[in-house]
Amino acid sequence: MSFVSFVLVTLISFNVFAGQIPDFLKNPFAATITSTLVTAESSNAFNRGTVTLLPSRKSVPLMERAVDFNYSFRLRAEKKAPLVFLIPGTGGTSESAGVLLLAEQLFKMGYHVVTVDNPFSWRFAVAGSKSGLPGFTPRDATDLYGALKKVNKALRTDYGVQPQNFSLVGYSLGGLQSLFVNEIDQQTRDFGFKKVLIINPPANLLYAVEKLDALADVKNQMTANERQNVSFKVQRVTTAVTSGKVSLRDPMQMDKIFKQERFTDKEMSYLIGNEFHDSLGGLIFSTQQVHDSGILKIPATKYKRNARNAEIAKISFSQYMNQFLLPNLKIRHGNDYTVEQLNFDSSIFRFADSIRANDSLYLVTTVDDLFSKPSDIAWMQKQFGSRALILPFGGHCGFFQVPAFQGQLKHIFAR
């Protein structure tokens, strides 16, 4: 089946008609923004836990809040219920809205659920990254796998959890990392993951980095007044939600407020790019506290961080990859190691054979994903075949509340 034919079949099975789908979901920028807005109804029911992975990091200056690895969990009464680990996307933590929303859905289906920090986050850079320099997916996955084992041990010791089996879910960068984590597990069999679901993975990291930087650069294309106007819009939306006038769980209400505030694509691009770039800034600050590469020229002290943060704010994702990460990798792989090789070693394409052969791997992504090319989406659909669901809209991870996705989640993880 061709990719175009597959999309048409998906559209029909999805029952997509213009009158039934809110307009904001058809806009990839608006849909992407909602991924950070809709929260789990039971967020307060999740417990928080920590484990120490790297004791030596307790002496890292200014990083006192990040010396232990964080996870959130919600356990079934049945000790032997299956357990799902969930990994958020770039910069995401165990308390991120999207990962808790997914965890809530799986908990209702009878699973123990555990959410963790993404390796490419400021907290993991200190607490879990042995190199102190995240961004190389194989290395990050190794660090994360060790963290999952320690978390599982803690849950067994403290709560008597004895899962009958384990599964893994990751979205965005966390989806890509899940493939690498599963590859390690196929060799060690510490978990023997029964199901692995990857959602909106960036197929080509260099392309994703280019798109992230383009979104972040929108800020520089706007005047101070334009940016302030966007802030006012966001504040009004926030007030409407917190006052109970608008429910983020009602798609039509969300559609109404998006139209009311008249967010433009440029404004939404700015909001998305700014959030991702802020997460990069936090990560860079952390990495340089762990091991200062000498790239940043302005020091930071307990009471003076603004100047260093301003210096960091000028650094793009591409610059981080080329100026911070790549030189570190050359130490191990040799001076002829290139960013193109880094990209291949860290990308989904190396898994073509294993994806086709492994019936436990599943994919959900979207035609309008902001960080994957149409040709890459077609490639992924071909490898996963019937185990892929390609949604006709939803942007980047903006569809967790959509019935078709929830139905697929139940289909994959039905007990």
N, C-alpha and C positions, 0 to 999 in steps of 0.2 A: 504494500500500500504506500503510495506517495505521501509526502508530508502534507501537501495541500489537501489530499483526500482525507487524511487522518484528521486534520483540523475540522473539515466539514462534518465528518462523522461525530466528532466531539461536540461541535456546535449543536447538532441535532439531538444527541443524547443529553446534552446539558439543558435542553429546552430553552434556548436563549432567544427571546423575542424582545424587540426594542421597548415594548411597554412594560416589561417585567423587571428589567435590570436597571438599577439607578445609574444615572449618567456618570456619576463620579467614579464608579467601578470600571467604566469603559475608558477612563482616562488613566494611563499608567502612572502618572505623577500623583494624582489624587489617591488612587488605590494604594500606592506605595506608602504614602503618608499615613493611611489608616492602620498600617501594620504596627505603628508605634502608639496608636490611640486606644484601640479596643483592648481592654484588660479582662482578665479572668474574673468571673463573679466571686470565686472563692480564693482570691489572692491571699487573704488573711489566714486561710486554712493551711497554707504551706509553712513548713518548719524550715529553719535555717541551720545549716551545719558547716563546720570547717574541719579540715585536716591539714596537718603540716607535711608538706612535700619536700621543702628545701630549708632545713633549719638554719643554714648559714645566712639566709636572707633576712633574718630578724635584725641584722645589724645594718641593713641598707638605710642610709639617711633619708629622712622625709617620707619614707614609705611604710610607716608604722601601721597604717590601716590595711595594708595589702600583704602582710607576711604569711597569711594562711590562705589555702585554697577554699573558695566558697562554693557551696551547693545548696539548693533548695529541694525539699522533698515532701511528698504526701504519700502515706502508706495505707494500704488496705488492711482490714482486720485479719484477713486471711494471710498468714505469714508466707505461704507458698505461692501466692499470686505472682504472675509474671511481672517483670520489672522492665521499664523503658527508661533509658538515658536520653536526654534531649539537649542538643547543642544549639545555641542561638547563632546569629550571624556576626559580622564584623563589629567589634567593639561591644558586643552584647554580653550581658552578665546573667547569672542564674535568676535574677529578679526581673529581667526584661519582660515587657508586656507580652510580646509574641510568644516567647517560649513558655510562659506560664499559661497562656491561653491554650496552646497545644497540649500541655501537660494536663490541664483540667479536663480536656476532652477525652484523653486517654485514661485518666483516673476513673471517669464515669463508665468507661468500658471494662473496668475491672483490673486495672494495672496499678502496681506501685509505680510512681513516677519520680524521677530525679533530674533536676535541671542543673547545669554547670555553666561556668564562665567560658566564653569562647577563648581559645588560645591567643587570638589577635585582639586582646583587650589589655588595658593598663593593669588590671589586677592580676591576670594570669602571667603577664610579663615578669612580675615580681615573685608571685607565689608558686608558679608551676613551670615556667620556662627555664630549663637548665642552661640554655645559652644566654638567656636574658634578652634575646633579640628575635621575637616571633616574626613569622611571615613566610618561612619555608615549610610548606605543608607537611612533607614527610616527617620532619623533625618535630613540628608542633603536634602531630598526631601521636608520635611516640610519647611525648610529654603528657598529652591528654589521656592516653591509654593507661599510663601509670597512675594518673589521678583517679580514673574511674575504678581501678582495682582497689585503691586505698579507700575510696568512698564506700564501695561495696563491702569491704571488710568492716568499716565503721558501722554500717547499717546492720550487719549481721551481729556484731558484738553488742551494740547498744540497744537494738530493737528486735533481735531474733529473726530478722528477715531471711528467708530461705527461698528465693524465687525458683519456680519450676523451670523458668527459662528467661533469657534476656533479649531485648531488642534495642534498636538505636534509631533515633530520629534527629536529623539536623537540617537547618534551613539556611539559605544563602551560603556564606563561607562555611558555616557549620555543616551544611549538606555535603560540600566537597570534602571537608575534613572527615566526615563520617565514612567515606569510601576508604580513606587511608587507615582509619581506626579499624575498620572491618578487615582490611588486608592484614594488619598485624594480628588480629584475633584469629584469623584463619590459620595462622602459623602457631600461635601459642595456645589457643582454645581455652583461654581463661573464662570467656563468657559463652562462646559458641552462639553468637547472635542469631536468633530465629528469623527476625525480620529487620531490614535496614531500609528506612525511607529517607530519601534525599529530596529536598524541596528547593526549587530555584537555585541550584548550584551555579556559580560562575564557571562556565566551561573553560574559558580562556582567561587566565588571571591578568595578562597584560592588557587585554581588551577591557576587562572590568576596571582595572586601575585607571586606564585612559578615561573611561566614562565617569568614574568617581571624581577624578581631577577636573573634568569638564563641568560637572555639577558644582563642585566647590568653587570654581572660578566665576560662577554666575554672581557671586557676592561682589566681585570686583567690577562687574558690569552694571551695578546698581548704585544709585546715589544714596546718601545717608537718609534722605527723606523717604525714599522708596523702601529701604530696609525697615525704617521705623513704622511705615504704614503696614508692612507685613506683620510686624510685632503687634500692632494694634488689633489686626484681624485675628491673630492667634489668641490674643488675650480675650477678645470677645467670644471666640469659640470655647475657650477654656471656662469662662464665666458661665456660659450657657449650659455647659456639661455639668460643672460642679454644682450649679443651682438646681439641676434636675429638669431644666427646660428642654434639653436635648439628650436623647439616649444614643450613645455610640453603637449600641447593639441593634438599633433600628435603622436599616439601610436607607429608608426613605427620609428619615429625619436627618441623617448625615448628608444625604443628597441635597436636602433643602438648605442646610446651613452652608454647604460649600457654594451653592448658587447664590445664597444671600450675601456672602462675603466676597463673591466674585474673584476667587483666587485665580490668577493667571498661571499658565504653564511655567513662566519665568519665575514667579513667586514660589511656586511649589518646588521647582528645581533648586532654588536657593535654600529652602527649608531642608530638603533632603541632603543636598551637598554640604550644608553647614553642619548638620548632625553627624554625618560620617567623618567630616574633617575634624570636628571637635574630638571625636573618639580617637583619631590618629594622634592628635596633639597630646592627649593623656597618655597614650601608649609610648610615644617618643620620650616624654618626660620620665616615665618609669624606667624605660630601657637604659637611659643615660644615667640614672641614679644607680642602677645595678652595675653597669660597666660603661664608664664614660669613654666614648670613642674619640673624644677631642674635637668632634665636628662642631658642637655648639660652643660658642665663645663666651656666652654670658653665664656665670654661675648662679646657682640658686641656694638660698639659705632658708631657714625656718620662717623668717619674716619677710623675705624678699624673693618672690617667685615670678612676679609679673613680667619682669624684663626677659627672663628666660622663656616664659610662655609666649611672649610676643615674638621672640626669635623663632620658636618652634612653629608658630602659627603660619609662618611663611613657607613651611616645608610641605610639599605635596606627597601623595602616595607614591608617585613615580620616583621622586627624590629619595624617599625612605628606602624604596626597593634598591635603587642604584647606589646610593651614597652610604647607607647604613648596613643593609642586609647583604648585598652582593659582596662587598669586601670581606665580610665575615665568612661567607661561604667559600671564597677563594682560598682561605687559609686551609680548609679541609679538602677542597676539590681541585685546587690548583689555580694558577693565575689565568689560565685559558678558559676558566668557567665563565659562561656568559649569562646575561639576563634571559636570553632565549632558552638556554638549557634549564635555567631555574624555572622558567615558565612551564616547560614540558614536564619536568620532574614534579611540579606542584599541581598539574592540571588533570582533568578528568580523562583526557584522551589516552593515557597510558593504561586505562582500565577496560578498554574495548572488549578484549577477550573474556575477562572475568565477568563483566556485566552481562554479556550474552549467555554465559554458562551458569550464572548463579541465579536461581529462581527466588532467592530470598531478598534480592535487591529491587527496590521500587523507586519510581521517579514521579514527582508532580512538579510541573513548571508551567509557564505561561507564554503565549505567543508574543506578548508585549513586554517581556522582562527587560528591564532597563539595562541589565549588565551581561546579556548574552546576545550574540548575533543570531539572526534567523537560521543561518547555515549550521550554527552550533546546536540550536534547538532541534533542528532536523536530524543532526548526527546523534544526539542523545535519544531521540524518539526511535531511531533505527536500532540502536543498541539494546534499549530496554524492551522494545516491541510492545506486547500486550501488557507489560508491567509499568507502562508509562501512561500518565494522564496529562495531556497538554490542554490547559484551560485557554479559552479564547481571549480572556482579559484577566486583570488582577494585578498588573504591574509586577513589582518585586515583592512577593510575600504579602500582598494585600487582599488575600482571599480566604483567610482562615475561618471566616464566618459564613462563607458561601456553602449552600447545601451540597453542591456537587463535590466539593473538597471534603466536607465532613462525611459524605457517603463513601468516598474512596478510603478515607481513614478507617471507617468501620469495616469496609471490605477487607482491607489489608490486615487489620489487627483484631478481627473477630476471634473471640476465644472459643 
